[in-house]
């Protein structure tokens, strides 16, 4: 779940750090399967749950104010 939330929250970062964070999250999640610590379905479900939870909590975090800052400065990282 944590890695899904990390990958989702990384969408707020500039492209290079965003790609690094998402790659890290996917790689770490895949190690759980490779080490036979979890089934693939468990990892996928946890990843998706992390994304959903992060998106639900995003309005209550600094993400909202950061989006306003980007719009106000005209600087777009997407």
N, CA, C and O atoms as CSV, one atom per row, in Angstrom:
chain,resi,resn,atom,element,x,y,z
A,1,UNK,N,N,0.825,-1.186,0.000
A,1,UNK,CA,C,0.000,0.000,0.000
A,1,UNK,C,C,0.873,1.257,0.000
A,1,UNK,O,O,0.555,2.237,-0.673
A,2,UNK,N,N,1.961,1.226,0.747
A,2,UNK,CA,C,2.810,2.403,0.845
A,2,UNK,C,C,3.423,2.777,-0.504
A,2,UNK,O,O,3.538,3.958,-0.833
A,3,UNK,N,N,3.806,1.790,-1.264
A,3,UNK,CA,C,4.453,2.076,-2.547
A,3,UNK,C,C,3.459,2.658,-3.549
A,3,UNK,O,O,3.832,3.494,-4.371
A,4,UNK,N,N,2.210,2.230,-3.491
A,4,UNK,CA,C,1.185,2.810,-4.356
A,4,UNK,C,C,0.946,4.267,-4.010
A,4,UNK,O,O,0.787,5.109,-4.893
A,5,UNK,N,N,0.923,4.556,-2.719
A,5,UNK,CA,C,0.745,5.940,-2.275
A,5,UNK,C,C,1.942,6.789,-2.689
A,5,UNK,O,O,1.782,7.938,-3.100
A,6,UNK,N,N,3.142,6.220,-2.580
A,6,UNK,CA,C,4.343,6.948,-3.001
A,6,UNK,C,C,4.297,7.251,-4.495
A,6,UNK,O,O,4.571,8.376,-4.914
A,7,UNK,N,N,3.953,6.255,-5.288
A,7,UNK,CA,C,3.897,6.442,-6.742
A,7,UNK,C,C,2.850,7.481,-7.123
A,7,UNK,O,O,3.065,8.283,-8.032
A,8,UNK,N,N,1.722,7.464,-6.428
A,8,UNK,CA,C,0.663,8.426,-6.717
A,8,UNK,C,C,1.080,9.837,-6.318
A,8,UNK,O,O,0.897,10.785,-7.082
A,9,UNK,N,N,1.639,9.971,-5.124
A,9,UNK,CA,C,2.073,11.292,-4.644
A,9,UNK,C,C,3.212,11.848,-5.493
A,9,UNK,O,O,3.377,13.064,-5.584
A,10,UNK,N,N,3.988,10.981,-6.107
A,10,UNK,CA,C,5.102,11.424,-6.947
A,10,UNK,C,C,4.618,12.223,-8.149
A,10,UNK,O,O,5.403,12.939,-8.770
A,11,UNK,N,N,3.347,12.111,-8.481
A,11,UNK,CA,C,2.789,12.883,-9.579
A,11,UNK,C,C,2.883,14.377,-9.360
A,11,UNK,O,O,2.735,15.151,-10.306
A,12,UNK,N,N,3.126,14.794,-8.132
A,12,UNK,CA,C,3.261,16.217,-7.820
A,12,UNK,C,C,4.680,16.724,-8.031
A,12,UNK,O,O,4.928,17.927,-7.948
A,13,UNK,N,N,5.607,15.821,-8.302
A,13,UNK,CA,C,7.010,16.194,-8.472
A,13,UNK,C,C,7.326,16.537,-9.923
A,13,UNK,O,O,6.571,16.177,-10.827
A,14,UNK,N,N,8.437,17.231,-10.147
A,14,UNK,CA,C,8.910,17.453,-11.525
A,14,UNK,C,C,9.236,16.103,-12.181
A,14,UNK,O,O,9.401,15.108,-11.476
A,15,UNK,N,N,9.330,16.051,-13.507
A,15,UNK,CA,C,9.466,14.780,-14.220
A,15,UNK,C,C,10.596,13.855,-13.758
A,15,UNK,O,O,10.351,12.665,-13.565
A,16,UNK,N,N,11.805,14.345,-13.576
A,16,UNK,CA,C,12.922,13.453,-13.219
A,16,UNK,C,C,12.726,12.790,-11.852
A,16,UNK,O,O,12.821,11.566,-11.761
A,17,UNK,N,N,12.456,13.556,-10.784
A,17,UNK,CA,C,12.224,12.912,-9.490
A,17,UNK,C,C,10.952,12.046,-9.487
A,17,UNK,O,O,10.884,11.026,-8.801
A,18,UNK,N,N,9.959,12.469,-10.257
A,18,UNK,CA,C,8.715,11.693,-10.343
A,18,UNK,C,C,9.005,10.312,-10.919
A,18,UNK,O,O,8.557,9.304,-10.373
A,19,UNK,N,N,9.743,10.264,-12.004
A,19,UNK,CA,C,10.065,8.973,-12.626
A,19,UNK,C,C,10.918,8.108,-11.710
A,19,UNK,O,O,10.730,6.894,-11.649
A,20,UNK,N,N,11.850,8.724,-11.001
A,20,UNK,CA,C,12.696,7.991,-10.066
A,20,UNK,C,C,11.857,7.387,-8.931
A,20,UNK,O,O,12.017,6.214,-8.593
A,21,UNK,N,N,10.968,8.190,-8.350
A,21,UNK,CA,C,10.131,7.707,-7.252
A,21,UNK,C,C,9.199,6.590,-7.713
A,21,UNK,O,O,9.019,5.599,-7.007
A,22,UNK,N,N,8.616,6.747,-8.879
A,22,UNK,CA,C,7.711,5.702,-9.389
A,22,UNK,C,C,8.467,4.430,-9.729
A,22,UNK,O,O,7.976,3.331,-9.472
A,23,UNK,N,N,9.653,4.562,-10.303
A,23,UNK,CA,C,10.469,3.376,-10.603
A,23,UNK,C,C,10.859,2.648,-9.326
A,23,UNK,O,O,10.816,1.420,-9.263
A,24,UNK,N,N,11.241,3.412,-8.311
A,24,UNK,CA,C,11.585,2.835,-7.014
A,24,UNK,C,C,10.399,2.083,-6.424
A,24,UNK,O,O,10.556,0.970,-5.921
A,25,UNK,N,N,9.226,2.677,-6.482
A,25,UNK,CA,C,8.031,2.054,-5.918
A,25,UNK,C,C,7.700,0.743,-6.636
A,25,UNK,O,O,7.388,-0.257,-5.990
A,26,UNK,N,N,7.768,0.748,-7.955
A,26,UNK,CA,C,7.472,-0.466,-8.720
A,26,UNK,C,C,8.535,-1.531,-8.446
A,26,UNK,O,O,8.200,-2.693,-8.217
A,27,UNK,N,N,9.804,-1.147,-8.468
A,27,UNK,CA,C,10.880,-2.110,-8.230
A,27,UNK,C,C,10.768,-2.752,-6.854
A,27,UNK,O,O,10.911,-3.967,-6.717
A,28,UNK,N,N,10.514,-1.940,-5.841
A,28,UNK,CA,C,10.390,-2.475,-4.491
A,28,UNK,C,C,9.184,-3.397,-4.373
A,28,UNK,O,O,9.242,-4.419,-3.690
A,29,UNK,N,N,8.104,-3.038,-5.031
A,29,UNK,CA,C,6.911,-3.887,-5.016
A,29,UNK,C,C,7.190,-5.231,-5.690
A,29,UNK,O,O,6.732,-6.274,-5.222
A,30,UNK,N,N,7.938,-5.199,-6.780
A,30,UNK,CA,C,8.258,-6.449,-7.487
A,30,UNK,C,C,9.162,-7.359,-6.666
A,30,UNK,O,O,9.106,-8.581,-6.804
A,31,UNK,N,N,9.998,-6.767,-5.810
A,31,UNK,CA,C,10.849,-7.614,-4.968
A,31,UNK,C,C,10.021,-8.436,-3.995
A,31,UNK,O,O,10.434,-9.527,-3.604
A,32,UNK,N,N,8.864,-7.934,-3.601
A,32,UNK,CA,C,8.006,-8.683,-2.681
A,32,UNK,C,C,7.541,-9.987,-3.322
A,32,UNK,O,O,7.411,-11.007,-2.645
A,33,UNK,N,N,7.293,-9.948,-4.621
A,33,UNK,CA,C,6.885,-11.153,-5.347
A,33,UNK,C,C,8.097,-12.050,-5.571
A,33,UNK,O,O,8.023,-13.264,-5.382
A,34,UNK,N,N,9.212,-11.446,-5.975
A,34,UNK,CA,C,10.422,-12.223,-6.257
A,34,UNK,C,C,10.919,-12.970,-5.017
A,34,UNK,O,O,11.446,-14.077,-5.128
A,35,UNK,N,N,10.755,-12.373,-3.852
A,35,UNK,CA,C,11.184,-13.007,-2.604
A,35,UNK,C,C,10.130,-13.952,-2.035
A,35,UNK,O,O,10.292,-14.511,-0.951
A,36,UNK,N,N,9.048,-14.117,-2.793
A,36,UNK,CA,C,7.921,-14.971,-2.381
A,36,UNK,C,C,7.302,-14.517,-1.065
A,36,UNK,O,O,6.760,-15.328,-0.314
A,37,UNK,N,N,7.385,-13.217,-0.789
A,37,UNK,CA,C,6.787,-12.658,0.421
A,37,UNK,C,C,5.295,-12.381,0.215
A,37,UNK,O,O,4.524,-12.377,1.174
A,38,UNK,N,N,4.889,-12.147,-1.047
A,38,UNK,CA,C,3.485,-11.863,-1.363
A,38,UNK,C,C,3.141,-12.452,-2.720
A,38,UNK,O,O,4.015,-12.668,-3.560
A,39,UNK,N,N,1.854,-12.709,-2.920
A,39,UNK,CA,C,1.360,-13.093,-4.237
A,39,UNK,C,C,1.270,-11.830,-5.101
A,39,UNK,O,O,1.174,-10.719,-4.578
A,40,UNK,N,N,1.303,-12.007,-6.402
A,40,UNK,CA,C,1.183,-10.876,-7.333
A,40,UNK,C,C,-0.117,-10.121,-7.060
A,40,UNK,O,O,-0.135,-8.891,-7.045
A,41,UNK,N,N,-1.193,-10.857,-6.846
A,41,UNK,CA,C,-2.490,-10.205,-6.606
A,41,UNK,C,C,-2.456,-9.346,-5.345
A,41,UNK,O,O,-3.079,-8.285,-5.310
A,42,UNK,N,N,-1.746,-9.783,-4.321
A,42,UNK,CA,C,-1.616,-8.993,-3.091
A,42,UNK,C,C,-0.887,-7.679,-3.356
A,42,UNK,O,O,-1.289,-6.620,-2.873
A,43,UNK,N,N,0.190,-7.768,-4.131
A,43,UNK,CA,C,0.993,-6.579,-4.433
A,43,UNK,C,C,0.187,-5.599,-5.278
A,43,UNK,O,O,0.195,-4.396,-5.016
A,44,UNK,N,N,-0.503,-6.107,-6.284
A,44,UNK,CA,C,-1.311,-5.233,-7.149
A,44,UNK,C,C,-2.440,-4.588,-6.351
A,44,UNK,O,O,-2.688,-3.389,-6.478
A,45,UNK,N,N,-3.120,-5.380,-5.532
A,45,UNK,CA,C,-4.214,-4.834,-4.718
A,45,UNK,C,C,-3.692,-3.782,-3.735
A,45,UNK,O,O,-4.327,-2.744,-3.552
A,46,UNK,N,N,-2.557,-4.036,-3.108
A,46,UNK,CA,C,-1.971,-3.069,-2.181
A,46,UNK,C,C,-1.540,-1.796,-2.882
A,46,UNK,O,O,-1.711,-0.700,-2.349
A,47,UNK,N,N,-0.978,-1.938,-4.079
A,47,UNK,CA,C,-0.555,-0.786,-4.859
A,47,UNK,C,C,-1.766,0.082,-5.207
A,47,UNK,O,O,-1.731,1.303,-5.055
A,48,UNK,N,N,-2.828,-0.561,-5.672
A,48,UNK,CA,C,-4.046,0.168,-6.043
A,48,UNK,C,C,-4.690,0.823,-4.812
A,48,UNK,O,O,-5.157,1.960,-4.885
A,49,UNK,N,N,-4.713,0.113,-3.704
A,49,UNK,CA,C,-5.276,0.682,-2.479
A,49,UNK,C,C,-4.473,1.903,-2.035
A,49,UNK,O,O,-5.045,2.899,-1.591
A,50,UNK,N,N,-3.162,1.827,-2.154
A,50,UNK,CA,C,-2.318,2.970,-1.811
A,50,UNK,C,C,-2.616,4.181,-2.667
A,50,UNK,O,O,-2.657,5.307,-2.172
A,51,UNK,N,N,-2.825,3.947,-3.960
A,51,UNK,CA,C,-3.156,5.049,-4.869
A,51,UNK,C,C,-4.484,5.680,-4.473
A,51,UNK,O,O,-4.603,6.903,-4.408
A,52,UNK,N,N,-5.474,4.845,-4.211
A,52,UNK,CA,C,-6.805,5.349,-3.842
A,52,UNK,C,C,-6.739,6.146,-2.536
A,52,UNK,O,O,-7.307,7.235,-2.446
A,53,UNK,N,N,-6.061,5.617,-1.543
A,53,UNK,CA,C,-5.960,6.302,-0.247
A,53,UNK,C,C,-5.232,7.639,-0.397
A,53,UNK,O,O,-5.662,8.650,0.159
A,54,UNK,N,N,-4.120,7.641,-1.154
A,54,UNK,CA,C,-3.386,8.898,-1.348
A,54,UNK,C,C,-4.254,9.926,-2.054
A,54,UNK,O,O,-4.241,11.100,-1.685
A,55,UNK,N,N,-4.999,9.509,-3.052
A,55,UNK,CA,C,-5.854,10.454,-3.784
A,55,UNK,C,C,-6.999,10.970,-2.908
A,55,UNK,O,O,-7.408,12.123,-3.041
A,56,UNK,N,N,-7.511,10.130,-2.022
A,56,UNK,CA,C,-8.577,10.575,-1.117
A,56,UNK,C,C,-8.063,11.596,-0.101
A,56,UNK,O,O,-8.776,12.532,0.259
A,57,UNK,N,N,-6.832,11.413,0.355
A,57,UNK,CA,C,-6.264,12.319,1.350
A,57,UNK,C,C,-5.582,13.534,0.744
A,57,UNK,O,O,-5.274,14.486,1.461
A,58,UNK,N,N,-5.345,13.524,-0.536
A,58,UNK,CA,C,-4.624,14.631,-1.187
A,58,UNK,C,C,-5.271,15.994,-0.920
A,58,UNK,O,O,-4.542,16.954,-0.668
A,59,UNK,N,N,-6.586,16.126,-0.962
A,59,UNK,CA,C,-7.182,17.454,-0.702
A,59,UNK,C,C,-6.893,17.994,0.697
A,59,UNK,O,O,-6.975,19.201,0.924
A,60,UNK,N,N,-6.556,17.108,1.636
A,60,UNK,CA,C,-6.302,17.532,3.004
A,60,UNK,C,C,-4.825,17.777,3.277
A,60,UNK,O,O,-4.439,18.058,4.411
A,61,UNK,N,N,-4.006,17.671,2.250
A,61,UNK,CA,C,-2.559,17.841,2.415
A,61,UNK,C,C,-2.089,19.112,1.714
A,61,UNK,O,O,-2.903,19.899,1.231
A,62,UNK,N,N,-0.817,19.303,1.663
A,62,UNK,CA,C,-0.240,20.475,1.009
A,62,UNK,C,C,-0.362,20.404,-0.511
A,62,UNK,O,O,-0.066,21.380,-1.200
A,63,UNK,N,N,-0.788,19.280,-1.029
A,63,UNK,CA,C,-0.873,19.124,-2.481
A,63,UNK,C,C,-1.777,20.180,-3.100
A,63,UNK,O,O,-1.478,20.710,-4.170
A,64,UNK,N,N,-2.858,20.480,-2.442
A,64,UNK,CA,C,-3.802,21.446,-2.985
A,64,UNK,C,C,-3.162,22.830,-3.091
A,64,UNK,O,O,-3.313,23.502,-4.112
A,65,UNK,N,N,-2.456,23.258,-2.060
A,65,UNK,CA,C,-1.825,24.575,-2.113
A,65,UNK,C,C,-0.684,24.589,-3.124
A,65,UNK,O,O,-0.429,25.613,-3.757
A,66,UNK,N,N,-0.009,23.476,-3.276
A,66,UNK,CA,C,1.075,23.410,-4.266
A,66,UNK,C,C,0.524,23.523,-5.682
A,66,UNK,O,O,1.152,24.143,-6.540
A,67,UNK,N,N,-0.638,22.934,-5.938
A,67,UNK,CA,C,-1.265,23.041,-7.257
A,67,UNK,C,C,-1.631,24.491,-7.538
A,67,UNK,O,O,-1.482,24.962,-8.666
A,68,UNK,N,N,-2.110,25.203,-6.521
A,68,UNK,CA,C,-2.444,26.618,-6.689
A,68,UNK,C,C,-1.195,27.430,-7.003
A,68,UNK,O,O,-1.243,28.339,-7.832
A,69,UNK,N,N,-0.077,27.116,-6.351
A,69,UNK,CA,C,1.188,27.822,-6.591
A,69,UNK,C,C,1.612,27.637,-8.040
A,69,UNK,O,O,2.049,28.594,-8.680
A,70,UNK,N,N,1.491,26.427,-8.568
A,70,UNK,CA,C,1.887,26.157,-9.949
A,70,UNK,C,C,1.038,26.950,-10.923
A,70,UNK,O,O,1.559,27.511,-11.887
A,71,UNK,N,N,-0.271,27.002,-10.681
A,71,UNK,CA,C,-1.165,27.753,-11.575
A,71,UNK,C,C,-0.860,29.238,-11.526
A,71,UNK,O,O,-0.891,29.926,-12.546
A,72,UNK,N,N,-0.566,29.722,-10.328
A,72,UNK,CA,C,-0.288,31.156,-10.167
A,72,UNK,C,C,1.011,31.590,-10.806
A,72,UNK,O,O,1.113,32.719,-11.287
A,73,UNK,N,N,2.003,30.723,-10.824
A,73,UNK,CA,C,3.307,31.099,-11.394
A,73,UNK,C,C,3.401,30.797,-12.873
A,73,UNK,O,O,4.337,31.234,-13.542
A,74,UNK,N,N,2.432,30.049,-13.389
A,74,UNK,CA,C,2.455,29.698,-14.813
A,74,UNK,C,C,3.468,28.624,-15.129
A,74,UNK,O,O,3.669,28.297,-16.298
A,75,UNK,N,N,4.119,28.060,-14.108
A,75,UNK,CA,C,5.116,27.015,-14.283
A,75,UNK,C,C,4.430,25.662,-14.244
A,75,UNK,O,O,3.802,25.314,-13.244
A,76,UNK,N,N,4.539,24.905,-15.303
A,76,UNK,CA,C,3.910,23.605,-15.376
A,76,UNK,C,C,4.967,22.517,-15.476
A,76,UNK,O,O,5.840,22.579,-16.341
A,77,UNK,N,N,4.897,21.518,-14.597
A,77,UNK,CA,C,5.861,20.421,-14.595
A,77,UNK,C,C,5.293,19.186,-15.262
A,77,UNK,O,O,5.977,18.163,-15.293
A,78,UNK,N,N,4.088,19.219,-15.796
A,78,UNK,CA,C,3.477,18.008,-16.391
A,78,UNK,C,C,3.683,17.928,-17.870
A,78,UNK,O,O,3.231,16.975,-18.505
